[in-house]
Amino acid sequence: MTFYEIVDVTTTSLGIPLALAGFGLTFWQAHGAKRAAEQARDAAESTRERLIRSSLIALIHQLIKTEEELDRAVHEGEVRMAISWTNTWKWQASQAKGLLKAANSEEQKILRGLQTSIVASGEAKNVLISNPGDLVADTANVRTSIVKVTGELSSLAASLGFQIGD
């Protein structure tokens, strides 16, 4: 047997097992890459959920503060401040609504309450700008809708606070 024949037999007999080993190694690496991608996706989703929860908690506190400031403006008869605080409420409530939707929240009662308060805020602002009369009466509807939704938001904030560590 010549050297060439020995090399030919060796490469022919070892080629298929080496090719199968290479295929197995490639399959194993692809499986590992898939697992790593799934873990990265899960970590990103977990981070997203935590950011939404944290943002909602901070926003809920801002909404409650806005409610207090609107009440103060009405009590003191400050039409311009009442307009400003109704605008602030509308903007913050819209953000809260968006965050709740992004979180795929089942909080339908809160979502409806936020929407009602957003509409009432816009209506109160329009009345206060165009034809202000009795500030208490002109803002009664928006303040009532805000009180309803902040009561629900307070319990949601407490619930979200426990979920932050999850």
C-alpha positions as CSV (number, residue, x, y, z in Angstrom):
1,M,0.0,0.0,0.0
2,T,1.4,3.3,-1.0
3,F,1.5,6.5,1.0
4,Y,-1.2,8.0,-1.3
5,E,-3.5,5.0,-0.7
6,I,-3.1,5.2,3.1
7,V,-4.0,8.9,3.1
8,D,-6.9,8.3,0.8
9,V,-8.3,5.5,3.0
10,T,-7.8,7.5,6.1
11,T,-9.5,10.7,4.8
12,T,-12.4,8.7,3.4
13,S,-13.0,6.8,6.6
14,L,-12.5,9.8,8.9
15,G,-14.3,12.4,6.8
16,I,-17.9,11.3,7.6
17,P,-17.4,11.0,11.4
18,L,-15.6,14.4,11.5
19,A,-18.4,16.0,9.4
20,L,-21.0,14.5,11.8
21,A,-19.0,15.8,14.8
22,G,-18.8,19.2,13.2
23,F,-22.6,19.2,12.6
24,G,-23.2,18.2,16.2
25,L,-21.0,21.0,17.5
26,T,-22.8,23.5,15.3
27,F,-26.2,22.2,16.4
28,W,-25.1,22.4,20.1
29,Q,-23.9,26.0,19.6
30,A,-27.1,27.0,17.9
31,H,-29.1,25.6,20.7
32,G,-27.0,27.5,23.2
33,A,-27.4,30.7,21.2
34,K,-31.2,30.2,21.1
35,R,-31.3,29.7,24.9
36,A,-29.2,32.8,25.4
37,A,-31.5,34.8,23.2
38,E,-34.5,33.6,25.1
39,Q,-32.9,34.6,28.4
40,A,-32.1,38.0,27.0
41,R,-35.6,38.5,25.8
42,D,-37.0,37.5,29.2
43,A,-34.6,39.8,31.0
44,A,-35.6,42.7,28.7
45,E,-39.3,42.0,29.3
46,S,-38.8,41.8,33.1
47,T,-36.9,45.2,32.9
48,R,-39.7,46.7,30.9
49,E,-42.3,45.6,33.4
50,R,-40.3,47.0,36.3
51,L,-39.9,50.3,34.5
52,I,-43.6,50.5,33.9
53,R,-44.4,49.7,37.5
54,S,-41.9,52.2,38.8
55,S,-43.1,54.9,36.4
56,L,-46.7,54.2,37.4
57,I,-45.9,54.5,41.1
58,A,-44.2,57.9,40.6
59,L,-47.0,59.1,38.3
60,I,-49.7,58.1,40.8
61,H,-48.0,60.2,43.5
62,Q,-47.9,63.1,41.0
63,L,-51.6,62.7,40.2
64,I,-52.5,62.7,43.9
65,K,-50.4,65.9,44.3
66,T,-52.2,67.4,41.3
67,E,-55.5,66.6,42.9
68,E,-54.4,68.5,46.0
69,E,-53.2,71.5,44.1
70,L,-56.4,71.7,42.0
71,D,-58.5,71.6,45.2
72,R,-56.3,74.3,46.7
73,A,-56.7,76.5,43.6
74,V,-60.5,76.1,43.7
75,H,-60.6,76.8,47.4
76,E,-58.5,80.0,46.9
77,G,-60.6,81.1,43.9
78,E,-57.5,81.0,41.6
79,V,-59.0,80.4,38.1
80,R,-55.7,80.5,36.3
81,M,-54.2,78.0,38.7
82,A,-57.2,75.8,38.3
83,I,-56.8,75.9,34.6
84,S,-53.2,75.0,34.9
85,W,-53.9,72.1,37.3
86,T,-56.7,70.7,35.1
87,N,-54.2,70.7,32.2
88,T,-51.6,69.0,34.4
89,W,-54.1,66.4,35.4
90,K,-55.2,65.7,31.9
91,W,-51.5,65.2,30.8
92,Q,-50.5,63.1,33.7
93,A,-53.7,61.0,33.6
94,S,-53.1,60.3,29.9
95,Q,-49.6,59.1,30.7
96,A,-50.9,56.8,33.4
97,K,-53.5,55.4,31.0
98,G,-50.8,54.7,28.5
99,L,-48.6,53.0,31.0
100,L,-51.5,50.9,32.2
101,K,-52.2,49.8,28.7
102,A,-48.5,49.1,28.0
103,A,-48.6,46.9,31.1
104,N,-51.6,45.0,29.7
105,S,-53.3,45.9,32.9
106,E,-56.6,44.3,33.8
107,E,-57.5,47.5,35.7
108,Q,-60.5,48.4,33.5
109,K,-62.2,50.4,36.3
110,I,-59.1,52.6,36.6
111,L,-58.7,53.0,32.9
112,R,-62.4,54.1,32.5
113,G,-62.0,56.4,35.5
114,L,-58.8,58.0,34.0
115,Q,-60.6,58.5,30.7
116,T,-63.6,60.1,32.4
117,S,-61.3,62.4,34.3
118,I,-59.4,63.3,31.2
119,V,-62.6,64.3,29.4
120,A,-63.9,66.2,32.4
121,S,-60.6,68.0,32.7
122,G,-60.8,69.2,29.1
123,E,-64.4,70.3,29.6
124,A,-63.6,72.2,32.8
125,K,-60.7,73.9,31.2
126,N,-62.8,75.0,28.3
127,V,-65.5,76.4,30.7
128,L,-62.9,78.2,32.8
129,I,-61.2,79.8,29.8
130,S,-64.4,80.8,27.9
131,N,-66.9,81.8,30.5
132,P,-65.7,81.3,34.1
133,G,-68.5,81.6,36.7
134,D,-68.5,79.9,40.0
135,L,-65.1,78.1,40.2
136,V,-66.5,75.4,42.6
137,A,-69.4,74.6,40.3
138,D,-67.3,74.9,37.1
139,T,-64.8,72.3,38.4
140,A,-67.2,70.0,40.3
141,N,-67.4,67.3,37.6
142,V,-63.7,67.1,37.1
143,R,-62.9,67.1,40.8
144,T,-65.5,64.3,41.4
145,S,-64.0,62.2,38.6
146,I,-60.5,62.8,40.0
147,V,-61.5,61.8,43.5
148,K,-62.9,58.5,42.2
149,V,-59.8,57.6,40.2
150,T,-57.3,58.6,42.8
151,G,-59.0,56.3,45.3
152,E,-58.4,53.5,42.9
153,L,-54.9,54.6,42.0
154,S,-53.9,54.7,45.7
155,S,-54.7,51.0,46.1
156,L,-52.9,50.2,42.8
157,A,-49.8,52.1,44.0
158,A,-49.7,49.9,47.1
159,S,-50.1,46.8,45.0
160,L,-47.4,47.8,42.5
161,G,-45.1,48.6,45.4
162,F,-45.1,45.0,46.4
163,Q,-44.5,43.9,42.8
164,I,-41.3,46.0,42.2
165,G,-39.1,43.3,43.6
166,D,-40.5,40.5,41.4
